[in-house]
Amino acid sequence: MNSMNDDGTDFRRRPVSFVRRSARLSTGQQRAWDNYSGRFLIDIPRGRADTSVDPGYVLDPAVVFGREAPLVVEVGSGAGEAVIHAAARHPDVNFLAIEVYTPGLAQTLMQIGRQELTNVRLIQANAPEMLTTALPAASVRELWVFFPDPWHKNRHHKRRLVSPHFASLAARVLEPAGLWRLATDWAGYARVMRNAVDASDEFTNLHPGPGTGAVPAGGWAPRFEGRVMTSFEKKALDAGRTVHDLTYRRKPD
Ligand SMILES: C[S@@+](CC[C@H](N)C(=O)[O-])C[C@H]1O[C@@H](n2cnc3c(N)ncnc32)[C@H](O)[C@@H]1O
């Protein structure tokens, strides 16, 4: 893979972890978008695509939330069930949801409005670009990646979000001792995630597995009690799949 495009930029030299899906909104979603996107969806400068991020842009959390508070970032927040549930229980924490899917963002806005939450902001963007340049280094107390798309086919594995490269981006934005929480219902991807982050010298697995050697047998965390049971997770459990959680602590520099 070349490191640069012909125009001297490195715009999206890595495949993105999402596909374009219909942006059609239901009447209720459209109403939520109209009523709440101005206040809660952060309008960021773009690069070459509408989910891209201008690499010169740096977000100031104190400005976008209007206060200083610990920051939790959820990547791929879907319909926002996890972030909304947590934000309602932790009004003293700022929650930033990064998602590309317009109906999911609209659904999240609807819940922000219904529950009158003031501590959630949304960004419609490709998350790795946000983590590469837009989020300040060491600004995030917790990073959440719950049920990222598994991209089953071998030829699609390169599209998976969690990788050694993504681990280096997570390490950049997390505060020293900040936590990275992950969950997936696909056993193969769970092992890939664990091996990628275990191999990084920037993270400590808080639940190291038994055994020795390059690939320990365990490493799974207990289910994160702050993660609400989403319809997505319920469907996976109903289909007989096991959910694996992982929790890592960012090592101090
Ligand atoms: C399988 S869904 C899980 C949604 C949610 N976390 C849940 O547990 O219900 C994965 C979500 O990640 C989003 N996504 C995938 N790649 C992304 C990226 N690079 N940046 C932002 N969002 C992304 C997708 O649009 C989708 O909504």
The ligand as a MOL file (V3000), in Angstrom:
LIG
                    3D

  0  0  0     0  0            999 V3000
M  V30 BEGIN CTAB
M  V30 COUNTS 27 29 0 0 0
M  V30 BEGIN ATOM
M  V30 1 C -22.7350 -3.5090 14.2560 0
M  V30 2 S -23.1200 -1.8580 14.5770 0 CHG=1
M  V30 3 C -23.1100 -1.7390 16.3570 0
M  V30 4 C -23.7590 -0.4860 16.8690 0
M  V30 5 C -23.7210 -0.2600 18.3870 0
M  V30 6 N -22.3590 -0.1460 18.8770 0
M  V30 7 C -24.4750 -1.3350 19.1250 0
M  V30 8 O -23.8470 -2.0730 19.8760 0
M  V30 9 O -25.6980 -1.4340 18.9430 0 CHG=-1
M  V30 10 C -21.5960 -1.0380 14.1300 0
M  V30 11 C -21.7770 0.4550 13.9320 0
M  V30 12 O -20.5060 1.0460 13.6910 0
M  V30 13 C -20.6580 2.0640 12.6890 0
M  V30 14 N -19.3410 2.2500 12.0820 0
M  V30 15 C -18.6320 1.3330 11.3790 0
M  V30 16 N -17.4590 1.8370 10.9990 0
M  V30 17 C -17.4020 3.1170 11.4610 0
M  V30 18 C -16.4330 4.1490 11.3730 0
M  V30 19 N -15.2850 3.9510 10.7320 0
M  V30 20 N -16.6920 5.3330 11.9470 0
M  V30 21 C -17.8650 5.5330 12.6060 0
M  V30 22 N -18.8330 4.5870 12.7270 0
M  V30 23 C -18.6000 3.3990 12.1590 0
M  V30 24 C -21.6990 1.4940 11.7620 0
M  V30 25 O -22.3390 2.5150 11.0130 0
M  V30 26 C -22.6540 0.8000 12.7410 0
M  V30 27 O -23.6760 1.6760 13.1780 0
M  V30 END ATOM
M  V30 BEGIN BOND
M  V30 1 1 1 2
M  V30 2 1 2 3
M  V30 3 1 2 10
M  V30 4 1 3 4
M  V30 5 1 4 5
M  V30 6 1 5 6
M  V30 7 1 5 7
M  V30 8 2 7 8
M  V30 9 1 7 9
M  V30 10 1 10 11
M  V30 11 1 11 12
M  V30 12 1 11 26
M  V30 13 1 12 13
M  V30 14 1 13 14
M  V30 15 1 13 24
M  V30 16 1 14 15
M  V30 17 1 14 23
M  V30 18 2 15 16
M  V30 19 1 16 17
M  V30 20 1 17 18
M  V30 21 2 17 23
M  V30 22 1 18 19
M  V30 23 2 18 20
M  V30 24 1 20 21
M  V30 25 2 21 22
M  V30 26 1 22 23
M  V30 27 1 24 25
M  V30 28 1 24 26
M  V30 29 1 26 27
M  V30 END BOND
M  V30 END CTAB
M  END
